Amino acid sequence: MGRVVETQSRTVYGPSVSPVRSCSRTACRQQAVFTLTYVYADSTAVLGPLATYVEPHCYDLCAEHAERLTAPRGWEVVRLPSEAGQPSSDDLEALANAVREAARPAQSPGSEPVGQGVEVGRRGHLRVLRSAPKPPRRER
């Protein structure tokens, strides 16, 4: 049943707004705890923790429907670990290291090539690169 909203000149009937997001599956009233996104270019369905904001092309799923999720033939389901509670000390340490790295002054030109690397892995359109080895120094 919708709620009644009174305006200055008329009464408007609309759906109730709930702070709790529910499962996107038809007739399911369970609380959503996961978000499903499709990456069509990679034929991949990505199931991860509930997104912070509702996105137009994502689906919120309850635990039961997320567990039973299957993908079409030829597609892959990637299940990201759910965030349970507070960040771990490893997460905090990684964040602190990233902040330290960003705060370091830029290296002098020529110390390491920019934009050059060796491809060590690939997933769809994403590539994993490792810095190219430095050429050996010639001694005079």
C-alpha positions in Angstrom: 0.0 0.0 0.0 1.4 3.4 -0.9 1.6 6.3 1.5 -0.4 9.4 1.2 1.5 12.7 0.6 -0.4 15.9 1.1 0.6 18.9 -1.1 -0.8 22.4 -1.1 -3.6 21.7 -3.5 -4.0 18.0 -3.9 -3.2 14.5 -2.4 -0.7 12.4 -4.2 -0.6 8.6 -3.8 2.8 7.0 -4.2 4.9 4.0 -3.3 6.3 3.8 0.2 10.0 4.7 0.5 12.0 2.3 2.6 15.6 2.8 3.7 16.2 -0.9 3.3 16.7 -2.2 -0.2 14.9 -5.3 -1.2 15.8 -8.1 -3.6 15.2 -7.3 -7.3 13.7 -10.7 -8.0 9.9 -10.7 -8.6 7.8 -11.3 -5.5 10.9 -11.6 -3.2 10.6 -9.3 -0.2 14.0 -10.3 1.4 16.6 -7.6 2.2 19.2 -7.2 -0.5 22.8 -8.0 0.5 24.5 -8.4 -2.9 24.6 -6.5 -6.1 24.7 -8.2 -9.5 26.3 -6.5 -12.6 26.7 -7.8 -16.1 29.9 -7.1 -18.1 28.6 -7.9 -21.6 31.9 -7.4 -23.3 33.5 -10.1 -21.2 30.4 -12.4 -20.9 30.8 -12.1 -17.2 28.3 -11.7 -14.3 29.9 -10.0 -11.3 28.3 -10.6 -7.9 29.6 -8.5 -5.1 28.7 -6.7 -1.9 25.7 -4.5 -1.9 26.5 -1.3 -3.8 26.4 2.0 -1.9 24.0 3.5 -4.4 21.2 2.1 -6.6 22.5 1.9 -10.2 20.2 1.6 -13.1 21.7 -1.5 -14.7 22.5 -3.4 -11.5 20.4 -5.8 -9.6 20.2 -6.1 -5.8 19.8 -9.7 -4.6 19.1 -11.3 -1.2 21.4 -14.0 0.1 19.2 -16.9 -1.1 19.0 -15.7 -4.7 22.7 -14.7 -4.8 23.6 -18.3 -3.7 21.4 -19.8 -6.4 22.7 -17.5 -9.2 23.8 -19.1 -12.4 25.0 -17.5 -15.6 24.0 -18.3 -19.2 26.1 -21.0 -21.1 29.5 -19.5 -22.1 29.3 -16.9 -19.3 31.3 -16.8 -16.1 30.2 -15.7 -12.7 32.7 -13.8 -10.6 31.8 -13.7 -6.9 33.6 -10.9 -5.1 34.2 -11.4 -1.4 31.6 -9.7 0.7 32.6 -7.0 3.1 31.9 -8.3 6.6 32.0 -5.6 9.2 35.0 -3.3 9.7 38.0 -3.3 7.4 40.8 -5.7 8.4 44.2 -4.5 9.5 45.5 -5.7 6.1 43.1 -3.4 4.4 44.1 -0.4 6.5 47.8 -1.1 6.0 47.3 -1.3 2.2 45.4 2.0 2.3 48.2 3.6 4.4 50.8 2.3 1.9 48.8 3.7 -1.0 48.7 7.1 0.6 52.4 7.1 1.3 53.1 6.1 -2.3 51.0 8.9 -3.6 52.7 11.4 -1.3 56.2 10.6 -2.5 57.8 13.2 -4.8 57.9 12.3 -8.5 61.0 10.4 -9.6 63.6 12.2 -11.7 63.1 11.8 -15.5 64.7 8.7 -16.9 64.7 6.8 -13.6 61.9 4.4 -14.8 60.1 4.4 -18.1 56.5 5.7 -17.9 53.9 3.7 -19.8 56.1 0.8 -20.6 55.7 -2.6 -19.1 55.5 -6.3 -19.7 52.1 -7.9 -19.9 51.8 -10.7 -17.4 48.1 -11.4 -17.5 44.9 -10.5 -19.3 41.2 -10.6 -18.4 39.0 -9.3 -21.2 40.0 -5.8 -21.9 42.0 -5.4 -18.7 45.8 -6.1 -18.6 48.2 -6.8 -15.7 51.5 -5.1 -16.4 54.8 -5.4 -14.7 57.5 -2.8 -15.1 59.9 -3.6 -17.9 63.3 -4.7 -16.5 65.9 -1.9 -16.5 68.7 -2.4 -19.1 72.0 -3.4 -17.6 74.4 -0.6 -17.0 77.6 -0.6 -19.0 80.6 0.1 -17.0 83.4 2.2 -18.5 
